[in-house]
Amino acid sequence: MSQSDNQYTKLRWLLTIVGLFMYVVDIWTDIGLALKYFQDKHFVWTGLTLAFVLAGLLVTQIFSYAWYRDDMNDALINPEGRPTLSGISKGGLAVLHLFGVGIFTRYCQLLKQGFKVVWTTANAHTGDVHHKLFCMATDLSMLKLFEAFLESVPQLLLQLYIVLGHAECSVLQYLSMTFSFFNIAWALVDYRRCLRRSLRHFKEMPSGLPTVIYLLYKLCTITSHILSYALLLILSTYTTIALTVLWLLGTTWTHFLQTNFCLSRGLELLYRAVIGVILTFTFFNVKGQDTKIEMIIYYFFYSLMHIMAPLLLGFFKPELQSATFLLTVSGLIFGGTVLGLVCLVLYYLLLHPRGTQREADEVDGLGNETETTLRISNFLQP
């Protein structure tokens, strides 16, 4: 990596503010939409919209507090055994997370410490200082990835189902879907870039074309998944049972891999359940192993679903065969699937950073790994 890639720059500090803005707006548009549904007496839609917001908020608060607690007990991060971390006691952190502002606390700490580094003379700070900032940013990006797939992705699916299946359209719905989409895109790219900067042995994700191709691969395949699910939900709301089965399969597979992301058994089970949700919408390398075969199987079956969803809806609801929305959505599904898979092949064949295998990294780093870097290295690998 070049020196600039190793440094937490002013641009990255400013982009952190952009990420915070998108996070806040995404949540508030969803809350506003829930209030609108309540006023219109759509109580089921109100409940689901709020449930997705609360699910993302609750899970991120739980993991954020657990990570703070782990870092506080880490002898390398807190060698003096101080009862505070970044000036906040364990009790204070618990209260902040209880009121749902744990993510904002992390944003404030990153922006505050980042400001001291990037807006002063660069030479006055060592590489370890910049690496610490990247680790803080990666913790945030992991939480944002959880939030994106527990709140933004299901929210986008719900709103598409309502708009396409019930012809309920409003400016607030389109705003909610737009910010959900951009929040997903931001979470994917931010996580991908922060991950490789915070792990010293991994090559950083190159800027430019590789980033664009990776983002297109993820967004096209995820969008195709969501649109296919929306069509199947329009066909029958019992599709929710199939989605539950897919979640159980993803969770079971993650459990079978015996992930070791969390220090406690209970949190590890919650983590595996969250990964099951993520795998319902996109593929990730769960444990840093060679997953070429698993990825091929995953996208083969999902491509079949992308083909079958419009066909089934047109067959069982023939009145929709000539509907503009069905033709448009079908085109988006097929086009997104093809473009996404092409970008996937291009990225992993030609543009994927090749670095040292994780197993070697962990052996080489024994005795020098903090809880933060161990947590990051045991997280999902793109």
KASULSUL-V280647 format. One record per residue. PHI is phi in whole degrees, -180 to 180 (NA if undefined). NEAR is the number of other C-alpha atoms within 12 Angstrom. Layout:
PHI&NEAR  PHI&NEAR
//
This chain:
NA&20  -75&12  -62&16  -65&18  -70&25  -82&32  -106&31  -85&39  -90&28  -63&22  -62&17  -67&29  -64&30  -67&21  -66&22  -63&37  -65&23  -61&21  -62&34  -63&30  -61&20  -65&29  -62&39  -67&27  -65&24  -60&39  -68&34  -71&23  -67&30  -69&40  -65&30  -62&24  -67&35  -62&32  -64&23  -65&25  -62&27  -65&19  -64&13  -85&14  66&13  -95&19  -71&18  -66&16  -64&30  -60&27  -63&24  -67&28  -61&40  -69&33  -62&25  -67&34  -62&39  -68&24  -62&29  -63&35  -66&35  -64&29  -65&35  -66&39  -67&33  -62&34  -70&37  -61&42  -66&36  -61&32  -69&41  -59&38  -64&32  -63&26  -66&33  -66&29  -90&24  -84&26  -66&18  -78&18  -82&26  -127&21  -64&15  -86&13  67&16  -64&19  -80&21  -127&22  -135&28  56&23  82&14  -120&22  -75&19  -62&24  -66&17  -64&22  -63&32  -63&25  -65&18  -60&23  -74&29  -63&20  -91&19  77&26  -114&24  -62&34  -64&41  -66&30  -62&30  -66&39  -61&35  -62&22  -66&26  -66&36  -66&32  -67&22  -71&25  -65&36  -62&26  -64&22  -87&29  -83&28  -101&21  -123&14  -62&13  -62&22  -70&14  -80&14  -123&23  -81&18  -64&22  -64&18  -65&24  -66&36  -64&30  -62&31  -64&39  -65&40  -66&39  -63&41  -66&44  -69&39  -56&43  -63&41  -67&42  -67&42  -65&42  -66&45  -67&41  -57&45  -62&43  -63&44  -88&41  -95&38  -122&44  -67&49  -66&47  -61&42  -64&47  -63&43  -63&40  -62&41  -68&44  -65&36  -61&33  -68&30  -67&26  -79&30  -91&28  -125&18  53&14  -98&21  -122&21  -153&18  -61&16  -65&26  -64&35  -67&23  -65&27  -61&40  -66&37  -64&25  -71&32  -63&42  -63&34  -68&29  -66&40  -63&41  -60&35  -64&35  -62&40  -65&41  -71&37  -62&38  -63&39  -61&41  -78&36  -66&45  -56&41  -76&39  -81&38  -84&41  -100&38  -63&33  -86&25  -97&30  -72&27  -72&32  -68&34  -62&26  -81&23  82&13  -57&17  -58&27  -65&30  -64&25  -64&30  -63&38  -64&34  -63&31  -58&35  -69&38  -66&37  -67&34  -70&39  -65&43  -62&40  -63&40  -59&44  -64&40  -64&44  -65&42  -60&46  -62&41  -64&44  -67&36  -69&30  -64&33  -64&29  -162&20  -69&18  -68&15  -59&20  -59&22  -67&15  -63&18  -64&28  -64&18  -64&18  -62&27  -63&25  -64&24  -64&23  -64&31  -66&29  -64&23  -63&24  -63&33  -65&25  -63&17  -74&19  57&19  -63&32  -133&28  -79&34  -108&29  -81&25  -104&17  -65&15  -63&16  -67&23  -64&26  -65&23  -64&27  -59&37  -65&35  -66&30  -66&39  -63&42  -59&34  -64&37  -61&38  -68&39  -68&36  -115&38  -160&36  -99&35  -133&32  -78&27  -72&35  -131&29  70&27  -104&21  -71&17  -121&19  -59&18  -65&13  -61&19  -66&25  -63&17  -62&14  -58&27  -76&33  -65&19  -69&18  -70&32  -65&28  -61&21  -64&30  -64&37  -76&31  -76&24  -58&34  -65&37  -65&26  -65&26  -65&33  -68&25  -75&16  -85&18  -129&21  -60&15  -66&12  -96&25  -60&20  -98&15  -68&18  -61&13  -64&24  -68&32  -65&20  -66&20  -65&34  -61&35  -63&21  -66&27  -66&38  -66&31  -64&25  -65&32  -64&36  -64&26  -64&29  -63&32  -70&33  -63&23  -65&29  -60&35  -64&24  -61&21  -66&28  -77&22  -85&16  -118&16  -119&23  -70&27  -64&25  -100&18  -131&19  -63&19  -63&21  -61&29  -58&20  -66&15  -60&23  -67&25  -67&15  -64&15  -97&18  -58&14  91&15  -119&18  -88&25  -83&28  -60&30  -64&42  -70&40  -64&33  -62&35  -65&40  -70&41  -94&31  -83&39  -56&38  -110&30  -64&35
//
